[in-house]
Each structure stands twice: as structure tokens, then as C-alpha cells.
């Protein structure tokens, strides 16, 4: 249940009459109801708002009484999926009494009165915000502090970015005190206090639609005219397209996909339904790639393109209809990878079927490369978000190459549409470019050329992003794995967490050594397999490779606070995949079975990644997956006794069953159980009825 609060304190515009004759505050209340609020309350002052926040059981939608906007603006704020607490940010010129903000990567990192940000402001607070349940205590504290004319100030205590609230009283002195007790509406002082408490607030920008804060009748008239001049539904349809997307998606998909979005909305299709259809298109394309023949290859390329269009449409439909869910976000992430790897499987089978070489080996390599890349992408994104929220530390050393790279990247990203901007977005080989490359090469040439092209571009992109990100990460000097359960995201099992800790080497060094062990054995195994057709003679080297792999477990319980420790999960993934492939080659396992086993591993790891990105808990049956070291030990044992194929098939099937069961538990059983529990009335008192 969402409660909306209109806070009129300190807002002269609250009593202004709109063009229809109703008070502006009343129209805002009606818009909030249409935006999704179950109940709307008027708060006379900040103390009353604090009391409402104390008793609220769901998210709060808070707005001042001076906002003139499309209802869609408030609906977007109420339904924004970017985070639990979101604030409306405008590009209006700052005026005294208003709170200005500086944002990075969509997060409000600083907020204060005009002049407090020393020219670094990127926007103005729009007078409305949605506050998540977990942040309601901070909202109540900020309201009471602002009502008393004081403001908690976040003060860094050390490299970890801890904060401590310090009250600042009075209307003069520091910028914080001006925001708290000086002129300005109550909602501005409230927002300044909320951000000062260290609350993670995401920014909701207004594009194409209209939102303005007004102070007098003339401003109200101008703002209403601006709102009337915009077709709200047409703007919402255009807003369904990402503001910044990849080159191929921008110019070859999003130019016409909104028409598909509107059709899907009229047909009452859900984003999840569109996702399922896109998976079917990709599966059909993979089958045609495996069949071979020019007609089948061209048909598969067309289906692959249409499947990618639908892959964009599902997200656009979710934004257009505001139909967001944790399940839909998770499914979209998982479906994207499953579709891509099914296509790799089709290409690999097609290469082998046509007698062009060992297509399965290329498909396995492409899948492994792409998964490890995605692991680095995920954690680098977390690193950047943490860097935006934290103050620079003394060990960060500014002015070096990392500083220059960061400044150059910021300039390029700001120059939207320029050649350098598109080169930067394309060279990293995003999903749109990958699907376009596959479709073009397979239609014009054959599956072998397609897989080789994916591997070459993917390797170059990995080298480019890896080198630049490493330099920038050393400059930022922000640990991220110490903010989460590192054991979970490393995917450690019971053996790794019981191994002794080797702290001097660091967890990243140990993880890299672990990956080098199976890689060193895989090379001679491949040479032997392609030479005399068998690498079985290397079977007794598997225990050695396993021991080297287990070196990665020696850092499981060490602090993951180094500037490059965000690479640890990716290094461990690489080590496990390489070891599984090595076992398969040495044990003479069919290549398609090796692909299938690694595919199941990637599904498991993407599940962890998707939950990280959606800020969710661990999968319900995570402990049953045995950890990277437990799975590797079982594979090695099976290969040593001569049953590598059976062991890989059995373990892969087991992991797939655990994954499916975990999905059913997480998304069906546990939510239904929680719903039943919340529906049961709670009995109080022990007396008999009178």
C-alpha cells in the first residue's frame, strides 16, 4: 500500500487556483491518486509528516504543494524500478530556497541550498520523492530535524565511507544550516535532511514531459500552458525507449519498436509474455543455424534480429505500461543470456554438422568469454556506484592516469551522439552489436565465420575494457566486495570457507593463480586431443590442476577490500569453467555435453548476478550447489576413475534440478506462503469471548 503526502508547509503556491478553479494542492492530490497512491493525506507541517512516516507500512510518496506536472511524471516516480528511494530532479534554474543536487550514475550524491555545491550542481530538486520502507526511519528523522531548524550532516569517518549525523542549528553559518532552518519550503528542507543522513537516493529525470515548481500565479499559468502543449501518451511512448542505448539498438531497433510496444499494449501482452516470445524466436534461429543451408541461415538471421527487437520491446513495454516486477527483471536478465548461449549452441552444431571444424569448442569458448566479461561488467558497475557515493580517500592519489581517464570518459559520455561517443559505446561489444554481428556474418558467410568474429571482437573488447577499468579502479580505490557477502558472490562452498587464509597474497592474486592451473593443463590437453585424438594420458595431472584451483579458496575468508578485488568473482568463474572444460577434454567427454555443463554453470552464476543487481537475497537452495570447489572436486574424481562423461552429465543434471527448484521456491512457493501468512488475522488477548 502506497501512501501519498502533500506537504504544504512553507509553500505560498499551495493556495493558488488552477485554470479549472480548484486549489493547486487539491489537483496534486487527485494526480497522486491517479499515479497509484492508495491514500492521500495533507500534512500541515514536518512534525505531522514524521508521525505519518513512523506509522507507514509501505513506501511513501511525498510532494510539495507547488508542483505542476503531467500525472505521468508522478506515476513514473511512484513506479520507478531503479531503487526504493527516488527523487524528482529538474533542470529548472536554481532559485533561493530550493535544494540543488549533484548526481552521478543516476544517484543523488550531494544536495543542499543554492551556492552550497560550488557550481557542481547538475539539477534542482523537483519537490517530490518516493521513499522506500527501509528509509522511512531516516525520513522521519530528517523531518523532525528540519522542523527543529537543524540538519544532520554526513561526515566521513574513514575509507569505508561511514557517516555520522551531526546537528547544525541556526539559520546562519554553514550551508547545511541554511538548508535546515533558512527560507524555503518544508519539502526542500526535508529532502536536504534525508540526503544528509546518507540515504541512497536515485534521481528521476523528466524527459519529454513537463514538471515545474511555481511560486506565483504567473508561474502557474506558464507551467499549465507547458503541460497542455505536450501529448502525454505520445511522450510516454517515446519515453519507453532508453535515453542512452547502443548504436545498433538506437538506429536499427528503437526507431520503430515503439509501434510494436503500442500494439503489444493494445493486445494486453505483458513484458514477461514478450520475453517468452523473444526466447522462442532465438530458439528457432538457433535451430536454423544448426540445420545449415543458405535459406536456413538467412531465415535464422532474420529471426535473430526480430528476437532482439522483442528483447528491446519487453523493457519498453514495461516502461510504457509501468508494469515492473522483481520476477520480470530477473527473468529478462536470465532470458537474455539463455537466448544468446542457445544461439552459440546452434552455431556450434552448425559448424560441426557442416564439417567446418570443431564448432562446439568455439561455442564453449564464446560462452565462457562472454560470461566472465559479464561478471566483470557487473562488479565494475557496483564499483562505480560505490565510488559515486563515497568521498575520495587519502590513498586514492589524484592527478594520475586514472584521473585523466575518468575525466576523458566523462567528457565523451557527455558528448552524446558524437563519433567518439558511439565508438566508446560500440567498441565494448554490447548485446545489440553481438546479435547484429551474428546475424550479418551467418547470413553472408557461415556459422564458423560468425563464431570466430564473436570471439575476436569479444576478446579485443575484453582486453580494452579490462585495461581501462583496471587503471580507473586503481585511481578510484574503492572496495566493493566488503559491502556484501563476499562468500555468496564468490560462490564458495563448504570446503573453501574452511581452508586457511593466506592474507599477504590477497584474494585476487589467489584467484588468478587458481585460474592459471586448469588453463596450464588445458593447453596440452587440447594439443593431444587434436594430435593423436586423445588426452587420456593427462588424466593423472587433474589432481594437480585441482590443487592449484583450490588455491583460490585460500582467500575466501580474507578481506576483499583491495582496489581490484572486484575482479575476484570473474577470476573464480574463469577457473571453474576452465577446469570443467579441461576435465571434459581429458576425459574424452562429448563436446556438446561439455557445452551443456558449462551452460548450466553460467545459468547458476547469472542467477547470483541478477539477484545482486536487483538487490535480492541469495537463492533459496544456494547451499545445495556445493560451491565452485566442491563441483570441481567431484568432476575431478569422476574423471580419475574413468567416468568423466557420466559424472559431468549427472552433476549438470543435479545442478539444473536445484536451479529449477530454487526458482520455483523463490518466485512461487515462498511468496505464496508469505501472502497467506499476511492474510491470517492475528489474535490478541487470551480471554474467552464475552
N, C-alpha and C positions, 0 to 999 in steps of 0.2 A: 504494500500500500504506500503510495506516494502522497505526502502532504506538501502543499504549496503555501508559502507565507509571503504576503505583500507587506513590506516594511516601509511605512510612510514617514517615519521619524526623520526630521531634518530635510524633507523634500518639499519645497514650496509647490512644485508642479503637481503634487498629489490632488490638489483641489481644482485643477484646470478641467474645463469641459471639452470633450472631443467634438468632432464635427457632427456626431449624432446626438449630442447634448448630454451624454452620460459622463460622469466623472472618469478621468483617466485611470484612477485606481480600480474602479469597478470594471472597466473594459479589460484591464490587465487580469483581473480575477477570472473573467469569463474566458479569456485566451488561455490561461493556465489550465482551466478545466478541459478545454479542447485539446490542449497539448498533452494530456494524460494524467493530470493530477486528480486523485480520488477525492480530495477535500482541499478547500482553500480557506485560509484564515488570514485576518488582518492583525498585524502586531503593532501596537501603539508605540512601543519602544523596544530597545535592545534587551532589557530585562525580561519582557514578556516573550521575546523570541527565544531567549536562553531557556526559559521554562518549557516551551514547546519542543525545543531540541532535546531536553532531558527526557521527555516522555515519549518521544518518537520511536517507533519500532521499524521504520523503513526510511528510505532516503528522503531528504528534504529538498524542495525546490524553492529557493529564496530569491526574491526580486524586490528592487526598489520600486517606488511608485512614479518614476519619471521616465520609464522606458516605453518607447513607441517602436513597435516591430511587427513583422509578419508573425502570425501564430506558428508558422513552420520553424521560425528561429527558436522559439521556446520549446517546441516539440523536439527539435534536434538536440537541444540542451538536455531535456529530460531523458532522452533515449540514447545519448552518446555512449558508444561502447569503448571509448578509449581508456576509461578509468572510472573509479567510483565517485571522485570529486572533480567537477568540471566547471570552469568559469567562462562566461561570455566575454570575449575580448574584441574591442572595436578599433578601427583605425581613425576615429574622430580626433581632432586636435585636442590635446590636454588643456584643461582649464583648472583654475584653483579650486580646491575642494574635492577634486576627483582623484581616484587612485590610478596611477600608471603602472605598467608591468613591463618586465623583460622576460621573454620566453625563449627557450632553446629546446629543439626537438619536440615541440608541442607541449612542453611543461612550463608553467609559470615558476621561474626561479627567484625572481625578486618582485616585490610590489611595495609601493609607497606613494607619498604625495608628489605633486609636480615639483621637479627640481631635485628630488632625492636620488634619482638614478643617474645623475651627471651625464645626461644626454644618451644613455644606453636604453631608453625605453623603446619597446617595439610595439606598444599598443596601449589602449586605455581600457580599464575595467568597464564592462558593459552594464553593470548594475544588476546582474542576475547570475546565480550559480546553483548547481546541484551538488549536494553534499551527501556522500555515501554514509552508510550506517556506522562504519568503524571510525569515521571522522566526526561524528556528532558530538562527542565529548569536547573535541577541540573547538567546534563551532560554538558550543555553549560557553566555554571558557573565553573565547575571543569576544563574544557578545557582552559578557559581564565586564571584561577588561575595558572594552571600548565605552561601555556605559559609564564606567567609573573614571574615564579620561586617562586610562593607562593602556599600554600596549606591550605584550610580551615580545621581546626581541630575541631572535635566534642567534646564538653566539657559538662559533666553532670551538670545540674543546680539543681536537686532535685530528690525526689523519683519517680516522674513521668517519669524520663528519658528524659527530654527536652534537646535539644542541641543548642549550639550557635557556628557559624563559626568564627574562629579566624585566621587571616592571619599570616603565618610564613614565613619570607623572608630569602633569602640567601641559600648557599649550605652547610653551616656548622651548628653545633648546634644540634637541636632536630632531631629524626628520620623522623618526618614529613617533615622537610625542606629538608632533603636529598632526600626523595622520590620526592619532587616537583622540586627542582632545580638541583639535582645531576645528575650523569650519569644514563643512562637507556633510553629505548625507550619512545617515547611520549605516547604510549598506556598504558605503566605501570604507568607513572605519572598521566595520565588521570584517570585510574581506582582507584589509591590511593586517588585522589581528590574526586571522586564520592562517595566512601565509607566514606571518612572523613566528607562528608556533611550529613551523616546519612541516605543515601539512602538504602532501603531494597533490598539487592541483594541476590539472590539464587544461589547456586553452581550447575553447570552441570559437573558431573564427567564423565570421559572417561573410559568405561569398554569394554574389548574385542577388540575395535577398537584402532586406533593409532593416536596420536597427539603429536607433539613435536615442540618446538621453537628452531630455529637453528641460529647460529652466523657465520658460515663459510661454505666453500664448503664441507669439510669432514663431518660436521654435517648434511648438506643437503643430501648428498649421503646416510648416515646411516639411516636417517629418511625415505627417499624414499624407501629404501630396506625394512624397517619395515612395511610400509604401503602396499607394494606389497605382502608381505608374508601373509597377512590376507585376507580371503574371506569376503568381505564387506557384502554381502547379508546374508550369513550364520551367521555372527556375529550379524547383525541386528535382525535376527530371534531369536537368543538366548537372545539378549538384551530385547526382548519384555516381557520376564519373569521378575518379580520383583526381585531385588537384594536380598531383605530380605522379606521373606514371612513366613506364618505359617507352622508348621510341616506337617500337612496333605496336604496343597496346594503344598508344596515343593516336597514331596516324592510320592504323590499319584495323583497329577494332572499335575504339571509343567514338569514332566518327559516325558510326551507325548503330552501335549496340544499344543506345537509349531507346531506339524504336522497338527493339526486342524486349527491353525492360518494360515498356508500356504495354506491349502485347501480353507479356507474362503476367503483369499485374491484372490486366483485364480478364485473363484466363484463370485468375486466382491461384497461380502457381506460387509455391513457397521457394525461398532461396535454397532450402535443402533439396526440394524436388528438382530444381535446375542443376544443382550439384550432381545428383544421381544421373541425370540425363547426360551431363558432360562426361561422366565416367564411362557411360555406355558408348559414347562417341569415340572416346580414346581407346576403349577395348576393341571396338570394331576396326579402328585404324591399325591397332597392333596386329590383329588377325590378318588384315590385308597385307601388311608389311611382311608377315611370315609366309603368306601364300606366294608372294612374288609375282612377276609379270608386270609389264608396263602399266596396263589398265588398273590392276590392283594397287600398284604403288601410287599412281596418281589419285585414285579414289581414296586411298588411305591418307594421303597428304591433305586432301580436301576435308575429310572427316576430322583430321587432327586440327586443322585450322578452325573448323566450326566448333569443335570441342573446346578449344581455347577461348573462342568468343563466349561460349556458355560459361566457361570458367570465370570470365570477367563479369558476365551478366548476373551470376548469383550474388556477388558482392554488391553490384549496382542495384539489384532488386531489393536487397536487404536495406540499403541506404534510402532508396526511394520509398519503400513501404514502412521503414523504421522497424523492420522485423528482425531484431537481433536476439541471439541466444548463445549461451556458452556452448551448447551442443552444436549449433550451426557453425560457430567459429572453429571449434575443434574438428568437426567433420570436413570443413573446407580445407584446413591445413593438411589433414591426413589424405584427403582425396587428391589434392594436388600432387603429392609425392607418389601415391599409388598409381595415378594415371601416367605420370612420367616414366616410372620404372616398368610399368606394363608395356609401354611403347618401346623401351630399351629391350625388353624381352622379345617383343615381336621382331625388332630389327635384328637382334642376335640370332634368333631362329631363322630369319630370312637369309642372313649371311651364310649360315651353316647349310641350310637347305639348298641354296644356290651353288654351293661348292666354292664360295669365295674365300673361305678361311674359317678360323675358329671364332664365329660370331659371338658365342656365349662368353668367351674370355673378354672381348671388347665390351659387351654389355655389363659384365660384372665390374670391369674397371670403371666404366662410366657411372654406374650406380654408386660405387664406393667413393669415387672422387666427389660426386655431387653431394652425397650425404655428409662427408667430412667438411666440405665447403659450407653447407648449411649450418653445421654445428658452430663453425667459426662466425658465421654471419649473425646467428642468434646471440652469442655471447658478446660479440663486439657491439651489437645494438644495446645490450644491457649495460656494457661498459660506458657507452656514450651517454645513456640516460643517467647513470650514476655520476658521471663527470659533470653533467649539466646541473645536477642538484647539489654537488659538494663544492666547497671552496678549494682552491688550489692549495696544496701543502708545500711545506718548505723543501721537500725532496723533489719537487716537480721540475725545477730548473727551466725557467722560461727562456725564450730567445733562441733556442736551438732549432735543429732541422724539423723536429716535431711541431714546434710552434709555427714555423713558416708553412709547413704542410697543412696544418689546421687552418691557418689564415687563407691559404690558397684555395682549399676546399670550400671554405665558407663563401669566398668571392665567386667561385664557379657555380655553386648551388644557387646563389642569389641572382645570377645572370640567366634567368630562365629562358629557354628557347635558343640560346646561343649555340654555336658549334661546339665549344668546349663543354657546355652543359650536357649536350646529348652524347658527346664522346665519353664523358665520365660515366653517364648512366648506362651506356651500351657496352663499354669495354668489360664491365664486370659480369657480362653474360647472364642477364636476368632471365626469368622463365619465358617471357614473351619472345625474346631473341632465340632462346633454345628451341622453342617449338617452331618458330619460323625457319630456323636453320635446318631442323629435321625435315620439315615439310618440303622445303625447296630442294634440298640435296637428295632426298629419297625420290621425289618426283622427277628430277632431272637426271639423276645418276642411278644409285642403288643403295641398299641398306648399309653396305660396307663403307661407302664414302660418308654416309650420314653419321655413323658411329665414330669414325675417325675424326670427322670435323668437330663433333661434340667433345671428344677427348682433347683435341689440340686446343680449341678455344677455351675449354674449361680449365685446362692446365695453365695456360697463359693468364687467364683471369685470376686463378687461384694464386699464382705467383705474384701478380701485380697487387691484388688486394692484400695478400699476406704481408708483403714487404712494407707497403704504405701503412697498413694498420698497426704493424709492429712498431714502426717508428712513432706513430701518433700515440699509441698506447703507452710507450715509454715516456713520452712527454706528459701525457695526462696523469700518469702514475696513480691510477685509481683502481684499487682492488674491488672485484665484484663477487667472487666466489665466497668471500667471507660474509656476504649478506644473505646467503641462502644455505640450505642443507647441501653442502658440497658432496657428501656421500651419496645422496639421491641423484644429483645431476652428473656425478661421475659414473653412476650405475654400479657402484661397488656391491659385492656380495658378502656373505659371511666370512669368507676366507680373507679378503682384502682388509676388512676392518679389524682383523685380529693380527695382522702382520705387524712387526715392529716398525717404528717410524725412523726414517733416515732424513733428518731435517736439514743438514748442511747442503744437500744437493738440491732441494726444492722439489715440489710435486711435478712441475713442468719438465724438468730435466729427467726425472724418473719416468714420466710418461713417454717422453721421446725415446729414451733407451728401450722401454718396453715395446714400442712400435718397431724399432730397428731390428729386434731379434727375429720375429717372423719374416720381416722383409728380407733379411740376410739369407734365410733358408728358402724363401720363395723363389729367389733368382735361380739358384742351381736346380731347384725342383722343376721350374719351367724349362730350363735348358735340357734337362734329362728327359722330360716328357715330350718335348718336340724333337729330341735327338733319337734315342732308341725306343721312344714310345712309353716309357715307364720311369717313374721316380720313386718306385717302391724301395729302392736301396737306401733312401734317405729317411726311412721310417724311424730309425733309432735316433735321429737327430731331433725329432719332435720334442722329446723331454727337455732337451737343451733350450730349444726355442720357447717352450712353455716357461721354463725357469726365468729366461730373460723377460718374457712378457709379464711375469708376476712381479718383476721389479717395480712396475707401475703401482702396485699395491702398497709399496713401502712409503708412499706419500699420502695414503688415504687419510690418515689422521693428523697430517701436518697442516699448518695454517696456509690457506690458499690466498695470500694477500700480496703476492708479487705483481708487478705491473703487467706481466704477460701470462699470469696463471689462468686467465680466461680461455687460454688455448688448451688447457688440460683435458676437458671432455672430448674435444675433437681428436687429440692425440690418442686417447684411450680407445675411441671408436676406431680410429685407423688401425691400432694394434690388434683389436679383436677381429676386425674384418680381414686383415692380412693373415692372421693366424688361421682363421676358418678357411680362407682360400688355400693356404699352404697345406692344411690337413687334407683338403679336397684333392689337390694335385698329387700329393704324396700317396694318398690312399686310393688313387685312381677312381674317384667319385665322378659320376657323370656331370658334365659342366652345367646342365640345366638344374641339377639338384643343388650344386654349389650356389648358383644364382638364387634359387628359391630360398635356401637357408639364409643367405645374406639379406635377401629381401625381407624376411621375417624379422631379422635383427634390426633393419632400418625402420620397420614399422614400430617396433618396440621403442626405439630411440626417438623417433619423431613424436610418439605419444608423450614421452617425457618433455620434449622440446615444446610441443603445443601447450602442455599444461604450464610450463614456465612462462610462455608468452601470455597466456590467459590468466596467470596468477592463481592457478588452481593447486589443489593438494596432489600428492602422489597417487598413482593408480592404486586401486584397492588391493590388487594381488601382486604388487611390485616385488615383495619379498620372495614370491614363488618363481621369479625369473632367474634366480640363482646368481646374478651378478656376472660381469664380463669375465672374471677369473674363474668362476665356477663352471660356466658354459664352456670355456676354453679347455679347462682340465678334463671335462667329460669327453669332449671331442678328441683330445689327445689320447685318452685312454682307449677309446673306441678304435682309433687308427692303429695304435700299438698292437692291439690284439687281433687286428686284421678285419675289423668290421666298420671301417670309416663311413661307408655309404649308409649302412643301416643306422649307425649312431647319429649321423647328420640328419637323416630323414626322421628318426624318432625324436631327437631333440628339437628339430624345427617344428614338427607337428605339435609337440608339447607346448612350445612357446606360443604357437599360434592359438592353441586352445586357451591358454592362460590369458592371452591378449583379448580374445573374444569374450571370455568370461568376465574379465576386468571391465571391458566396455559395457557389457550388459549390467554389471553391478553399479558402475559409476553413473550411468545415464538413465537406467530404468529402475532397478531394484531399490537402490538407496534413496533416490528422490521420491519414489512412491512410498517408501517406508516413512520418510521424513514428513511427507504430506499427510499420511494417516495419523502420525503422532501429533502433528499440529492441529488436526481436526478433532482429536479426542478432548472433550471438556475436562478441565482439571477440577476435581472435587476438593473443596476446602472444608475444614471443620469435621469433627468426628461424631457429633451428636445425631440422634435419631430425629427424623422429621417430626415436627410437632403437629 
